[in-house]
Amino acid sequence: MPTEILMPALSPTMEEGTLAKWLVKEGDTVSSGDLLAEIETDKATMEFEAVDEGVIGKILIAEGSEGVKVNTPIAVLLEEGESADDIGETKGKAEAKPNPEESTEKAPAPKEAQDGPKAAPVGKSDTKAPAAPRDADGKRIFASPLARRIAADKGLDLSGIKGSGPHGRIVRADVEGAKPAAASASKEAAAAPVGKAAPAAMASGPSTDAVLKMYEGREYTEVKLDGMRKTIAARLTEAKQTIPHFYLRRDIRIDALLKFRGDLNKQLEHRGVKLSVNDFIIKACALALQAVPKANAVWAGDRVLELTPSDVAVAVAIDGGLFTPVLKDAESKSLSKLSTEIKDLAARARDRKLAPHEYQGGSFAISNLGMFGIDNFDAVINPPHGAILAVGAGVKKPVVGEDGQITAATIMSVTLSVDHRVIDGALGAELLQAIVDNLEHPMAMLA
């Protein structure tokens, strides 16, 4: 039976996406690893690769289609001996609107299970694929012909390999990295029950109908929520409901920092480098996490993970939402390297071109609204991070100097939001003090 190509989950939070562009057309022959389409997720536009070989028999979802649920059939792949006449039933299933109340676990088994094995497609190798394997109970193990050939060459037991293709089908990627000794272990792991992912937290409040009725007769514009906005709403609601936040506030004198930054920028001008205050803040936080390693941690459900490197996420505002790209190993990078890297990540974030590994992870985040004139604010922790630093604007204020005289100084107010499950009050205060020391004595950050 023709194989359905399903809408993939290209990020951990993706529930639906937009099929932005097809990179193949009906009748094209594809191999594992070939690009099939560009898909817009809740965070970025990503390329979707084929995991099997065959011919594109039918495209079921047109370009530009929005709200395509994960695991919805988007195209049909034909093997040798199959034709477009074989996909009538598959097409009918794909065009039927999926019932959101039904779990993907209830999806009907592929008709291939009843029809028996198909003829092997013509691949790049002249070796014919072995007959469809069966497990100890005599049940057929569904695997692509290419996967069967590779498994036979490597002496792998397919019954011990968990498939990642449609309906659990074993594909090339599943067997290429497998080893004979690991096959049995994989079988045991596959037998372990897999629980369903917890549903995303949704905002509470009046129902949509109740709100619409409340504003009946008033002029308004209804704005449709895209995937990113839905994800932000769900994750931040979950964060405020489940994370025991507490807040630590400090005022930081940054006159020395501003002077040091000005001197450095003059010296770096010929290299085309211009450091921002935010670059110094990133470096200060990265070094502080090294100085207070127990605060460089994340919440992992039933345990705390203390990270060795300082992977610092930085909130970047984009149209309709925000990204938090992660600067990995920030403690070991120069200010100019951090400046160049965050500029690149921010630019690609605004174009929604970041890959998931570039905005996932990290143990700590920075949200800077100082450039918008905000004096101070409290930021919401981005799970599983242990803390986030909210940064306000630098403002000239009267202060009492060491000699007891009143003078003017540039003061930047910051608030450290802390997950009390990960970091206690004294530890959070120690971390914030380390950040303050770095920013008030910026030259020491280069030592």
C-alpha positions in Angstrom: 0.0 0.0 0.0 1.2 3.5 -0.7 3.0 5.1 2.3 1.5 8.3 3.8 3.9 11.2 4.4 2.8 12.8 7.6 3.0 16.4 8.9 6.1 16.2 11.2 6.6 17.7 14.6 9.6 19.8 14.0 9.8 21.3 17.5 8.8 20.0 20.9 6.0 22.5 21.2 4.6 22.1 17.7 1.0 20.9 17.4 0.2 22.3 13.9 2.0 24.1 11.2 1.8 25.8 7.8 2.9 24.0 4.7 4.7 27.0 3.2 6.2 25.4 0.1 6.5 22.1 -1.7 10.1 21.4 -3.0 8.9 18.4 -5.0 6.0 17.7 -7.3 3.9 14.6 -8.1 5.9 12.0 -10.1 9.3 13.0 -8.6 11.5 10.2 -7.3 12.9 10.9 -3.9 15.5 9.2 -1.6 16.0 9.3 2.1 17.4 12.8 3.0 15.9 14.6 0.0 14.1 17.9 0.9 10.4 17.6 0.5 8.9 20.9 1.8 9.3 24.0 3.8 7.1 24.0 6.9 6.4 27.0 9.2 6.3 25.9 12.9 5.4 27.9 15.9 8.9 29.3 15.9 10.6 29.0 12.5 10.4 28.0 8.9 12.2 24.7 8.5 13.0 22.2 5.7 11.4 18.7 5.9 13.4 15.8 4.6 12.3 12.4 3.3 12.9 9.4 5.5 12.2 6.8 2.8 12.6 6.3 -1.0 9.9 6.2 -3.6 7.9 8.3 -6.0 5.6 11.2 -4.9 2.3 9.8 -6.0 0.0 12.4 -4.7 0.3 15.8 -2.8 -2.6 16.0 -0.4 -2.0 19.3 1.3 -1.5 22.4 -0.9 1.1 25.0 -0.5 0.2 27.8 2.0 -2.2 25.6 4.0 -2.3 26.8 7.6 -3.2 24.9 10.7 -2.2 21.5 9.4 -2.1 19.2 12.5 0.9 17.1 13.3 0.6 13.5 11.9 -1.9 14.6 9.2 -1.1 13.0 5.8 0.3 15.6 3.5 1.4 13.4 0.6 1.6 9.8 -0.6 4.8 7.9 -1.4 4.6 5.1 -3.9 6.9 2.0 -4.1 7.8 0.0 -7.2 4.7 -1.6 -8.7 2.3 0.9 -7.1 0.4 3.5 -9.1 -1.8 6.5 -8.4 -4.8 4.1 -8.6 -3.7 2.6 -5.3 -4.0 5.8 -3.4 -7.7 6.3 -3.5 -8.3 5.0 0.0 -5.3 6.9 1.3 -6.5 10.2 -0.3 -9.9 9.7 1.1 -8.6 9.3 4.7 -6.3 12.4 4.2 -9.1 14.7 2.9 -11.4 13.8 5.8 -11.1 16.4 8.5 -9.3 15.0 11.5 -11.3 14.8 14.7 -9.2 16.8 17.3 -10.8 14.8 20.1 -9.4 11.5 18.8 -5.9 10.5 19.8 -3.3 9.7 17.1 -3.1 6.3 18.8 -6.5 5.4 17.3 -5.2 5.9 13.8 -6.2 2.9 11.6 -3.5 0.4 10.9 -2.0 0.7 7.4 -3.7 -1.5 4.8 -0.3 -2.9 4.0 -0.7 -5.1 7.1 -3.6 -6.9 5.2 -2.1 -6.9 1.7 1.2 -8.4 2.7 4.6 -7.4 1.4 5.0 -5.3 -1.8 7.7 -5.7 -4.4 11.0 -4.0 -3.5 11.6 -0.7 -5.2 14.6 -0.2 -7.4 17.3 1.5 -5.3 20.8 2.5 -5.8 22.0 -1.0 -5.0 21.4 -4.0 -7.3 20.9 -6.2 -4.2 17.2 -7.1 -3.7 15.7 -6.3 -0.4 15.1 -9.4 1.8 11.6 -10.6 2.3 9.5 -8.8 4.8 10.7 -10.0 8.3 8.5 -11.2 11.0 8.9 -11.3 14.8 8.8 -14.3 17.1 5.0 -14.3 17.1 4.9 -14.4 13.3 3.7 -10.8 13.0 5.1 -8.8 10.1 7.7 -6.2 10.9 7.1 -3.2 8.7 10.3 -1.8 7.2 11.2 -0.1 3.9 13.0 -2.1 1.3 16.2 0.0 1.8 16.0 -0.5 5.5 15.7 -4.3 5.0 18.8 -4.3 2.7 20.9 -2.3 5.2 19.8 -4.5 8.1 20.7 -7.6 6.2 24.1 -6.3 5.3 24.8 -5.3 8.9 23.3 -8.5 10.4 20.7 -6.5 12.4 17.6 -8.1 13.9 14.7 -5.7 12.8 12.5 -7.0 15.6 14.8 -5.2 18.0 14.6 -1.8 16.3 11.9 0.8 16.8 10.7 2.5 13.7 10.3 6.2 13.3 8.5 6.2 10.0 4.7 6.3 9.4 2.8 3.9 11.7 6.1 2.8 13.3 7.7 1.7 10.0 11.4 1.1 10.1 13.3 3.4 7.7 16.8 3.9 6.6 17.7 6.3 9.5 16.6 3.8 12.1 19.1 1.1 10.9 22.1 3.1 9.7 23.3 4.0 13.2 22.2 0.7 14.8 24.6 -2.0 15.9 23.8 -5.7 16.2 24.5 -5.6 20.0 22.2 -2.7 20.5 19.3 -4.2 18.6 18.1 -6.3 21.5 18.4 -3.4 23.9 16.4 -1.3 21.5 13.7 -4.0 21.5 13.4 -3.9 25.3 13.3 -0.1 25.3 10.6 -0.2 22.6 8.5 -2.6 24.8 8.4 0.0 27.6 5.1 1.9 27.6 5.3 5.5 26.5 3.1 7.9 28.3 1.3 10.7 26.5 2.8 14.2 26.6 1.1 16.4 29.1 -1.3 18.8 27.4 -0.1 22.4 27.2 -1.4 24.7 29.9 -4.0 27.0 28.6 -5.1 30.4 30.0 -8.1 30.4 32.3 -10.8 33.0 32.2 -14.1 33.6 30.5 -15.0 31.6 27.5 -14.8 33.0 24.0 -18.6 33.2 23.7 -18.8 35.0 27.0 -16.2 37.6 25.9 -17.8 38.1 22.5 -21.1 38.7 24.2 -19.6 41.1 26.6 -18.4 43.3 23.8 -21.4 42.9 21.5 -22.1 46.2 19.8 -18.6 47.6 20.4 -16.2 48.1 17.5 -13.2 45.8 17.5 -10.8 43.9 15.2 -10.4 40.2 15.8 -6.8 39.0 15.6 -6.3 35.3 14.8 -3.8 33.6 17.1 -0.9 32.0 15.2 1.1 29.0 16.4 3.7 31.2 18.1 1.2 33.2 20.0 -0.6 30.1 21.2 2.7 28.6 22.3 3.6 31.7 24.2 0.2 31.8 25.9 0.4 28.1 26.9 4.0 28.1 28.1 3.9 31.3 30.1 0.6 30.4 31.7 2.2 27.1 32.7 5.3 28.8 34.0 3.3 31.2 36.3 1.1 28.4 37.5 3.7 25.8 38.2 7.0 27.7 39.0 7.3 29.2 42.5 8.8 32.5 41.4 10.5 34.9 43.8 12.2 38.2 42.9 15.5 39.9 43.8 16.1 43.5 42.9 19.3 45.6 42.7 20.4 49.0 41.3 23.7 48.9 39.4 25.9 51.9 38.8 27.1 51.6 35.2 29.1 54.8 34.7 32.4 52.8 34.6 30.8 50.3 32.2 29.6 53.0 29.8 33.1 54.6 29.8 34.8 51.3 29.3 32.4 50.4 26.5 33.1 53.7 24.8 36.9 53.2 25.0 36.6 49.7 23.6 34.4 50.7 20.7 36.9 53.3 19.7 39.6 50.7 19.6 37.4 48.2 17.8 36.0 50.6 15.2 38.5 49.6 12.5 37.2 46.0 12.9 33.6 47.0 12.4 32.7 45.9 15.9 30.4 47.9 18.1 29.7 46.5 21.6 26.3 47.1 23.2 25.5 47.3 26.9 23.6 44.0 26.4 26.8 42.3 25.3 28.4 43.2 28.6 25.3 42.0 30.5 25.5 38.6 28.7 29.2 38.3 29.6 28.6 39.3 33.2 25.8 36.8 33.7 27.9 34.0 32.0 30.8 34.6 34.4 28.5 34.9 37.4 27.1 31.5 36.6 30.6 30.1 36.7 31.4 31.9 40.0 28.1 30.5 41.5 27.9 27.1 39.8 25.0 25.8 41.9 22.8 28.5 40.4 23.7 27.4 36.9 20.9 24.9 37.0 17.6 23.8 35.5 14.5 22.0 36.9 14.1 18.5 35.4 10.9 17.2 37.0 12.3 15.0 39.7 15.8 16.4 39.9 18.0 19.4 39.3 20.6 19.5 36.6 23.6 21.7 37.3 25.2 22.7 34.0 28.9 23.0 33.5 29.0 25.6 30.7 27.2 29.0 30.8 24.5 28.7 28.1 22.7 32.0 28.3 19.4 32.7 26.5 18.6 36.2 25.3 15.0 37.3 24.7 14.6 38.8 21.2 11.3 40.5 20.2 9.9 39.7 16.8 6.7 40.6 15.1 3.9 38.7 16.9 6.1 37.1 19.7 9.6 36.5 20.8 12.5 34.1 20.6 15.1 33.2 23.2 18.2 32.2 21.2 20.9 30.5 23.3 24.5 31.7 23.4 26.3 28.5 24.3 29.6 28.5 26.3 29.2 32.3 26.7 31.7 32.3 29.6 34.6 31.4 27.2 33.7 33.8 24.4 35.1 37.3 23.9 32.8 40.3 24.0 33.2 40.9 20.3 32.4 37.2 19.6 29.3 37.4 21.8 28.3 40.6 20.0 28.6 39.1 16.6 26.8 35.9 17.6 23.8 37.6 19.2 23.4 40.0 16.2 23.3 37.0 13.9 20.9 35.0 16.1 18.6 38.0 16.5 18.5 38.7 12.7 17.7 35.1 11.9 15.1 35.0 14.7 13.3 38.0 13.2 13.3 36.1 9.9 12.1 32.9 11.7 15.1 31.0 10.4 16.5 29.6 13.7 16.9 25.9 14.0 15.4 24.4 17.2 18.8 23.7 18.8 19.6 27.4 18.6 16.7 28.4 20.8 16.3 25.4 23.1 18.3 24.7 26.2 20.3 27.1 28.4 20.0 27.5 32.1 19.5 31.2 32.4 17.9 34.0 30.4 18.1 37.8 30.0 15.2 40.1 29.0 16.3 43.7 28.4 13.6 46.3 27.9 15.9 49.2 28.8 16.0 50.3 25.1 12.3 50.9 25.3 12.6 53.2 28.3 11.4 50.7 30.9 13.0 51.5 34.3 12.3 48.1 35.8 10.0 45.0 35.4 9.6 41.4 36.5 10.2 38.7 33.8 8.6 35.3 33.7 10.9 32.3 33.9 11.2 30.3 30.7 11.1 26.6 31.9 13.3 24.7 32.5 15.6 27.6 33.3 16.4 28.3 37.0 16.3 32.1 36.6 15.9 35.1 34.3 17.3 38.6 34.6 15.0 41.5 33.7 17.1 44.6 32.8 15.8 48.2 32.8 17.1 51.4 31.3 20.2 53.3 32.6 18.9 56.5 34.2 20.8 59.4 35.7 19.9 59.6 39.4 21.2 61.4 42.5 23.2 59.1 44.7 25.3 59.4 47.9 29.0 58.9 47.1 31.6 57.3 49.3 32.6 60.7 50.6 29.0 61.2 51.8 28.3 63.9 49.1 25.3 63.7 46.8 26.4 63.2 43.2 24.8 62.0 39.9 25.3 58.5 38.6 23.8 56.3 35.9 21.7 53.6 37.6 20.4 50.5 35.9 17.7 48.6 37.8 17.6 44.8 37.4 15.3 42.1 38.8 16.3 38.5 39.1 13.3 36.1 38.8 14.2 32.8 40.5 12.7 29.3 40.5 12.6 28.5 44.2 12.7 24.8 43.4 16.2 25.2 41.9 17.7 28.2 43.7 17.1 29.3 47.3 17.1 32.9 48.4 20.7 33.2 49.6 22.0 31.4 46.5 20.0 33.7 44.3 21.4 36.8 46.1 24.9 35.4 45.7 24.3 35.1 41.9 22.9 38.6 41.6 25.8 40.0 43.6 28.2 38.3 41.2 26.4 39.9 38.2 26.5 43.3 39.9 30.2 43.0 40.6 31.0 42.2 37.0 29.0 45.1 35.6 30.3 47.6 38.1 33.9 46.5 37.5 33.8 45.6 33.8 37.5 45.5 33.2 37.8 42.4 35.4 35.6 40.5 33.0 38.5 40.5 30.5 41.0 39.1 33.0 
